[in-house]
Amino acid sequence: MRWGGGLTEFGQYQRKFDAAARLEEFTIRDESQAQATRTDTAPEHRTRRDLIDPTLEALGWDLSGFSDTMIQEARLRGGKTTLYADYLGVDARDASPAVLVEAKPSDVPPPTPLGGWPRGSLGPSREVDLVRSAIAYLENPSADAPVNKTWVGWLEKLREYVGLINARNKLPLKAAVITSGQWWIVFDNPDQTLFGGKGDIQFFEFAGLREEPFFHAMAKRGFLPRPSAAIEVSQLSSFCSPMEVRWVGVGNRVSTANDAWPQFERPRQRVGPAVVLRLHDDTCIRVIDAADDVLPYEFDQFPGHQQLVGQQTAALLARVNAWLGSSAAPADLADFAGKFANEEREMEWRPRGSDRAVILTLGQPNHYLRPDPTYSDCTRHNAANSARADDGLTVIVYNPSNEPPIYFPSGHPFHCSSRSVAQAKRDRCLIGYFEHAVCCQMCAYRKVCWSADEISRLPCNTGPIPQE
């Protein structure tokens, strides 16, 4: 089920739906009278005008023809085949198809098995099970059809529509619908539900159209794609609602310029605030603003830099909380729900002009670098100490560079000179693509990348990590 929005949006939908039903005087109780008095247009057109159009508009879809978020009589082409879909909901930003809606006359009953329903069969699951049986029949028509030929033809035509749309688009349809206005059958992921019978199928009768499950299944907001890049607070309402948010954390936007500071001839990094929202569907939205600060090279300047980034982070979080209508504090990264894969901890390293930029999800810390050194007894942190140990495990870097990406050279509090640590963290370091030799004890991810046992065996603790 898609997440169509929060309580506010749902309440707005109910009011619009109720107003449309009262305006048309078109309810279950008086349908027979309405059908008898309306003879000006074809039954299917009346259904669309009096029932389906108002419902779709209440769900947020625009049928005006100006923005075309729900295109009517959409032409579908495939080879020599041209079909016309009653409704095709699209994402107006790139016109990518999202949902297909096929209308049937309002007096058509929902699917019924040949011979009628057996005694005792109740509830919407019986219609869903019957539709699944009909789809199985289309896959293997050797057995008898469980429904009449009309319904077999409708499902077959719907499959043809879905096939044409998916063949011409990179992303498959999110849903396909057959409806009489009095009942709605929603096929989530129709490339699966209509071809093989896997996936969710939902059946809604007229009385259930006011309820939250139908709203979340068909509201326009639920079909909008999540942003593929970071967004600003003002854009949040275009992609999600406050009720969708299940986890709030902060992080950093880090960019590294390929040029150098003219006065120092070293790489330039900028660090700015980010707020990360994890939603109920386990996707993430990253929120940023224009604020950032140049990462200083001198360690004694770092506290002032971190304080500024902290202030920027607090200001951004306050703006997000104002949108959320809450005062949420950043949550711990350990509570970050969902599969904890690299792509969920940060955006991919992406070029931005001459810069390379990344967004890090940190949870509670407002900076990916820690201000408090905890390596005082480490025999490998400092290159000189490591060299005196004469063990050949020293990483000596004299100048910062972009290739390899090392911002802090040997001798700096943020630089680790242990070659064994560098080898061990090669495939696990979350910031290695822009900072190759940072000291793990000075990094906010140290407890994410290493287990407690591994941390205890770092050279800054009881002994070196075994070489790979």
matplotlib code that plots the C-alpha trace (Angstrom):
import matplotlib.pyplot as plt

x = [0.0, 1.3, 1.3, -1.0, -0.4, -1.2, -4.3, -4.7, -4.7, -7.0, -9.5, -9.4, -10.0, -13.1, -14.6, -14.1, -15.5, -18.5, -19.2, -19.0, -21.4, -23.9, -23.7, -24.4, -26.9, -25.2, -25.1, -25.7, -29.3, -30.5, -28.5, -31.5, -33.4, -30.3, -29.9, -33.5, -33.4, -30.1, -30.4, -28.4, -25.2, -23.8, -23.7, -19.9, -19.6, -22.1, -20.1, -17.0, -18.6, -20.7, -18.5, -15.0, -14.0, -15.0, -13.3, -10.1, -10.1, -10.7, -7.7, -5.6, -5.5, -5.9, -8.4, -8.5, -6.4, -4.0, -1.4, -2.6, -1.6, -4.5, -4.8, -8.2, -8.4, -4.7, -3.4, -1.2, 0.9, 2.8, 3.9, 0.7, -1.5, -3.1, -5.4, -7.0, -7.0, -9.8, -7.4, -3.6, -2.2, 1.3, 4.0, 3.7, 7.4, 8.6, 5.2, 6.2, 3.0, 2.1, -1.5, -3.9, -7.7, -10.3, -13.9, -17.0, -20.7, -21.9, -24.5, -21.9, -21.5, -18.1, -16.6, -18.9, -18.1, -20.1, -22.9, -22.8, -21.1, -21.2, -23.1, -20.9, -18.4, -18.2, -15.7, -13.6, -11.1, -13.5, -13.4, -9.6, -9.3, -11.7, -9.7, -6.5, -8.2, -9.2, -5.6, -4.4, -6.9, -5.4, -2.0, -3.3, -6.7, -6.9, -9.2, -12.7, -12.9, -13.9, -15.8, -17.9, -16.4, -17.0, -14.7, -12.1, -12.1, -11.7, -8.7, -7.1, -7.5, -6.0, -3.0, -2.6, -2.7, -0.1, 2.1, 2.1, 2.8, 5.6, 7.3, 7.7, 8.8, 11.9, 9.8, 6.7, 3.3, 2.7, -0.9, -3.8, -7.5, -10.8, -13.8, -17.5, -17.3, -19.3, -16.4, -12.7, -10.2, -6.6, -3.7, -0.4, 2.6, 0.5, 3.4, 3.4, -0.3, -1.7, 1.1, 1.5, -0.8, 1.9, 1.6, -1.2, -4.8, -7.3, -11.1, -13.1, -16.9, -18.5, -18.9, -15.1, -14.1, -14.2, -11.8, -8.1, -7.0, -8.6, -7.1, -3.6, -4.1, -5.1, -4.1, -1.9, 0.8, 1.4, 2.4, 4.9, 8.5, 10.8, 13.5, 16.6, 18.7, 18.7, 15.9, 15.2, 12.6, 10.2, 10.1, 9.2, 5.4, 5.8, 7.4, 5.9, 3.7, 4.7, 2.8, 5.1, 8.2, 9.3, 13.0, 14.7, 18.5, 21.1, 24.2, 26.6, 26.8, 30.5, 31.9, 35.5, 36.7, 39.2, 41.0, 43.2, 43.3, 45.7, 47.3, 47.9, 47.9, 45.8, 42.4, 39.3, 36.4, 33.2, 30.9, 27.2, 24.2, 21.7, 18.6, 17.6, 14.1, 13.3, 9.7, 7.3, 8.0, 11.7, 12.8, 14.9, 14.7, 17.7, 17.1, 19.8, 20.2, 22.8, 24.8, 28.2, 31.7, 35.2, 36.8, 39.9, 43.3, 44.6, 43.3, 43.0, 40.5, 38.3, 36.2, 35.0, 34.2, 32.3, 30.4, 29.3, 28.2, 26.3, 24.5, 23.6, 22.4, 20.2, 18.7, 17.9, 16.4, 14.2, 12.8, 12.2, 10.5, 8.3, 7.1, 6.7, 4.8, 7.0, 10.2, 11.9, 15.5, 17.9, 17.7, 20.6, 22.0, 21.5, 17.8, 17.9, 15.3, 15.6, 18.4, 21.6, 23.3, 25.8, 23.3, 21.0, 23.7, 24.7, 23.9, 26.2, 29.3, 28.2, 30.0, 28.8, 30.7, 34.3, 33.2, 32.4, 29.6, 28.1, 25.5, 26.3, 23.7, 25.2, 22.1, 22.9, 26.4, 26.4, 29.8, 31.5, 34.7, 35.0, 36.7, 38.2, 41.4, 41.3, 44.5, 47.0, 48.6, 48.5, 51.9, 50.8, 48.7, 51.8, 54.1, 57.2, 56.2, 55.4, 58.7, 60.5, 58.7, 60.4, 57.6, 57.0, 53.4, 53.6, 51.4, 53.4, 51.6, 53.4, 50.8, 47.0, 45.8, 42.6, 44.1, 44.3, 41.8, 43.7, 42.9, 45.0, 48.7, 50.8, 51.1, 47.7, 45.3, 42.8, 45.3, 46.0, 49.5, 48.8, 49.0, 47.3, 44.3, 44.3, 44.2, 41.6, 39.2, 39.7, 36.3, 34.3, 35.2, 32.1, 34.0, 37.0, 36.0, 36.7, 39.0, 41.3, 43.4, 41.3, 41.8, 38.9, 38.9, 38.3, 35.4, 31.7, 31.3, 33.8, 31.2, 29.3, 32.2, 33.8, 32.4, 33.2, 35.7, 37.4, 37.6, 39.3, 42.0, 42.7, 46.4, 45.1, 43.8, 45.3, 47.0, 47.1, 44.5, 45.7, 46.7, 44.6]
y = [0.0, 3.4, 6.1, 8.8, 11.4, 12.2, 12.9, 16.5, 15.3, 12.4, 14.7, 17.0, 14.1, 12.9, 16.4, 16.6, 13.1, 13.8, 17.1, 15.4, 12.6, 15.1, 17.3, 14.4, 12.8, 9.6, 7.1, 3.4, 4.0, 6.2, 4.8, 3.2, 6.5, 8.3, 5.7, 6.1, 9.8, 10.3, 9.2, 12.1, 10.2, 6.6, 4.7, 4.6, 8.3, 9.0, 6.8, 8.8, 12.2, 11.5, 9.1, 8.5, 12.0, 13.5, 10.7, 11.1, 14.9, 14.4, 12.2, 15.0, 14.1, 17.0, 16.3, 19.9, 19.2, 22.0, 20.1, 16.7, 14.8, 12.4, 12.2, 11.1, 9.0, 8.5, 7.0, 4.0, 2.8, -0.4, -1.4, -1.3, -1.4, 1.8, 1.7, 4.4, 4.2, 5.9, 7.5, 7.5, 9.2, 10.6, 12.4, 15.9, 16.6, 14.1, 12.6, 9.2, 6.9, 6.0, 4.6, 3.3, 3.5, 1.7, 2.7, 0.4, 1.4, 2.0, -0.7, -3.5, -5.7, -6.6, -10.0, -12.9, -16.6, -18.6, -20.1, -17.4, -17.1, -20.2, -19.8, -18.2, -16.5, -12.9, -10.0, -8.3, -11.2, -13.3, -10.9, -10.6, -14.4, -14.7, -12.1, -14.0, -17.2, -15.3, -14.1, -17.7, -18.7, -16.1, -17.6, -21.1, -21.2, -25.0, -25.1, -23.5, -19.8, -18.8, -15.7, -14.8, -13.9, -10.2, -10.2, -12.4, -9.8, -6.9, -8.4, -9.4, -5.9, -4.4, -6.7, -5.4, -1.8, -2.5, -4.3, -1.4, 1.2, -0.7, -1.6, 2.1, 3.4, 2.8, 2.5, 0.2, 1.3, 1.5, 0.5, -0.4, -0.1, -1.4, 0.5, 1.2, 4.0, 1.9, -0.6, -0.3, -3.1, -1.8, -3.9, -2.8, -3.5, -4.6, -6.1, -8.7, -8.9, -9.1, -11.4, -14.3, -13.2, -12.1, -8.8, -7.0, -6.7, -4.6, -4.5, -1.5, -1.1, 2.3, 2.5, 2.0, 4.8, 7.2, 5.1, 5.4, 2.2, 3.5, 6.9, 5.5, 3.2, 5.9, 9.4, 11.2, 11.9, 8.1, 7.9, 10.7, 9.4, 10.2, 12.9, 11.5, 14.4, 16.4, 19.0, 22.2, 22.4, 24.3, 21.3, 18.7, 19.0, 17.9, 14.6, 13.5, 14.4, 14.8, 11.7, 9.6, 10.3, 7.6, 8.7, 12.0, 12.4, 14.9, 14.7, 16.6, 17.7, 17.5, 18.8, 18.6, 21.0, 19.6, 22.9, 24.0, 26.9, 29.3, 30.5, 26.9, 24.8, 22.1, 20.6, 22.5, 20.9, 22.5, 21.1, 22.0, 20.8, 18.1, 16.6, 13.0, 11.8, 8.1, 7.4, 4.6, 3.0, 2.8, 5.5, 8.5, 12.2, 14.4, 18.1, 20.7, 24.5, 26.8, 27.1, 25.6, 26.3, 25.6, 22.8, 24.4, 22.7, 23.9, 21.8, 24.7, 26.3, 23.2, 23.9, 27.2, 25.5, 22.7, 25.2, 27.0, 23.8, 22.9, 26.2, 25.7, 22.2, 23.3, 26.1, 23.6, 21.1, 23.8, 24.5, 20.8, 20.5, 23.5, 21.6, 18.4, 20.2, 18.8, 19.3, 16.1, 15.7, 13.8, 10.0, 7.6, 6.1, 2.7, 3.2, 4.0, 1.6, -0.6, -2.3, -0.6, -0.4, 2.2, 3.9, 4.5, 6.1, 8.6, 9.8, 8.5, 10.5, 12.7, 15.3, 18.9, 21.1, 21.0, 19.6, 16.2, 16.1, 13.6, 13.7, 11.7, 10.4, 10.7, 10.3, 12.7, 14.1, 17.4, 16.7, 13.6, 14.6, 14.4, 17.2, 15.1, 13.0, 9.6, 8.2, 9.4, 5.9, 4.9, 3.9, 4.1, 7.4, 9.5, 8.7, 9.5, 7.1, 4.4, 4.9, 4.5, 1.3, 0.1, -2.2, -1.0, -0.2, 3.6, 5.6, 8.9, 11.6, 14.9, 17.0, 16.8, 15.6, 14.8, 11.6, 9.7, 11.7, 12.7, 16.0, 15.8, 14.7, 12.8, 14.4, 16.0, 14.9, 13.7, 11.5, 7.9, 6.6, 2.9, 0.9, -2.1, 0.1, 1.5, -2.1, -3.3, -0.4, -0.5, -2.1, -0.7, 3.0, 5.1, 8.2, 6.6, 8.1, 11.6, 11.1, 8.1, 8.2, 9.8, 8.4, 6.1, 7.3, 10.9, 9.8, 9.8, 6.5, 4.6, 2.5, 1.9, 0.6, -1.5, -4.0, -3.5, -6.3, -4.8, -1.4, -3.0, -4.4, -1.2, -0.1, 2.9, 0.3, -3.0, -4.2, -4.1, -5.5, -8.5, -7.7, -9.0]
z = [0.0, -0.9, 1.8, 0.5, 3.2, 6.8, 8.8, 7.4, 3.8, 4.6, 6.2, 3.2, 0.9, 3.0, 2.8, -0.9, -1.4, 0.7, -1.1, -4.5, -3.4, -2.1, -5.1, -7.5, -5.1, -6.1, -3.3, -2.9, -1.7, -4.6, -7.5, -9.2, -9.3, -10.6, -13.4, -14.3, -14.6, -16.4, -20.0, -21.6, -22.0, -22.2, -18.9, -18.8, -19.5, -16.7, -14.4, -15.1, -14.8, -11.7, -9.7, -10.9, -11.8, -8.5, -6.6, -8.5, -8.0, -4.3, -4.2, -5.6, -9.3, -11.7, -14.6, -15.9, -18.9, -18.0, -15.9, -17.2, -14.0, -14.9, -18.7, -20.0, -23.2, -23.1, -26.4, -26.0, -28.9, -29.4, -32.9, -35.1, -32.0, -30.7, -27.6, -25.5, -21.7, -19.9, -17.4, -17.1, -14.0, -14.6, -12.7, -14.3, -13.8, -16.3, -17.7, -16.5, -16.1, -12.6, -12.5, -15.1, -14.4, -16.6, -16.1, -16.4, -16.2, -12.6, -12.8, -13.5, -10.5, -9.1, -10.2, -9.4, -9.8, -12.4, -10.4, -7.8, -4.4, -2.2, 1.1, 3.8, 1.5, 2.9, 2.9, 0.2, 0.1, -1.8, -4.8, -4.5, -4.5, -7.5, -9.5, -8.8, -10.1, -13.2, -13.7, -13.3, -16.0, -18.4, -17.7, -18.3, -20.1, -20.2, -17.1, -17.0, -16.4, -12.9, -14.1, -17.1, -20.5, -19.9, -16.9, -18.7, -21.5, -19.1, -17.4, -20.6, -22.0, -18.8, -19.2, -22.7, -21.6, -18.9, -21.3, -23.8, -21.1, -19.4, -22.7, -23.5, -20.1, -17.9, -14.7, -14.6, -13.6, -9.9, -10.1, -12.5, -11.6, -12.8, -11.4, -11.8, -9.3, -6.9, -6.5, -7.2, -7.8, -7.4, -8.7, -7.1, -9.2, -12.1, -14.0, -11.2, -10.1, -13.6, -14.9, -12.5, -9.7, -7.3, -5.4, -3.7, -5.1, -3.1, -3.5, -2.3, -2.2, -2.2, 1.5, 1.9, -0.4, 2.6, 4.6, 5.0, 3.1, -0.1, 0.3, 0.8, -2.2, -4.7, -3.4, -5.9, -3.3, -2.9, -6.6, -6.6, -6.7, -3.9, -4.7, -6.2, -4.9, -1.7, -1.4, 0.6, 3.4, 1.1, -1.2, 1.4, 1.0, -2.7, -1.7, 1.6, 4.5, 8.2, 9.1, 6.8, 8.8, 11.2, 11.9, 12.0, 12.0, 11.1, 9.0, 6.7, 3.2, 2.3, -1.0, -2.1, -4.8, -7.4, -7.3, -4.4, -2.0, -3.7, -0.5, 0.8, -2.3, -0.7, -1.4, -0.3, 1.6, 2.6, 5.3, 5.7, 7.6, 6.5, 8.0, 7.0, 7.2, 7.0, 5.9, 6.6, 3.2, 4.2, 1.7, 2.8, 2.0, 2.6, 3.4, 3.0, 2.7, 1.3, 4.5, 4.7, 6.0, 4.8, 6.8, 8.4, 8.2, 11.5, 14.4, 16.7, 14.3, 14.2, 17.4, 15.9, 12.6, 14.3, 16.4, 13.3, 11.6, 14.7, 14.7, 11.0, 11.7, 14.6, 12.4, 9.6, 12.1, 13.5, 10.1, 9.4, 12.8, 12.1, 9.0, 11.0, 13.7, 16.3, 18.3, 17.4, 18.5, 16.2, 16.7, 17.2, 14.0, 15.6, 15.4, 11.6, 10.4, 7.4, 5.6, 6.7, 3.3, 2.2, -0.2, 2.8, 4.9, 2.3, -1.2, -3.9, -4.5, -7.3, -9.4, -9.1, -11.5, -10.3, -7.0, -5.7, -3.1, -0.7, 2.0, 5.2, 7.6, 11.1, 13.4, 16.3, 15.7, 13.7, 12.2, 10.7, 12.6, 16.3, 18.2, 21.0, 20.3, 21.9, 20.6, 23.2, 23.7, 20.1, 18.7, 15.1, 15.0, 14.6, 11.7, 13.7, 16.5, 14.0, 12.3, 15.6, 16.2, 13.0, 12.0, 8.5, 9.1, 8.5, 6.1, 5.6, 3.7, 3.3, 1.4, 1.2, -2.1, -4.1, -5.6, -3.3, -1.3, 1.8, 3.3, 6.5, 6.2, 8.6, 12.0, 11.9, 14.7, 12.1, 10.2, 11.0, 10.0, 10.6, 7.5, 9.1, 9.9, 6.4, 5.0, 7.4, 6.7, 2.9, 2.2, 5.1, 5.5, 4.8, 4.0, 2.3, -1.1, 0.1, 3.1, 2.8, 5.9, 8.6, 12.1, 13.0, 16.6, 15.3, 13.0, 13.9, 12.2, 14.3, 16.1, 12.8, 10.8, 13.6, 16.1, 19.8, 19.6, 16.5, 18.2, 21.2, 18.8, 17.1, 17.6, 19.6, 22.2, 23.0, 19.9, 16.1, 13.8, 12.0, 8.4, 5.6]

ax = plt.figure().add_subplot(projection="3d")
ax.plot(x, y, z, "-o")
ax.set_aspect("equal")
plt.show()
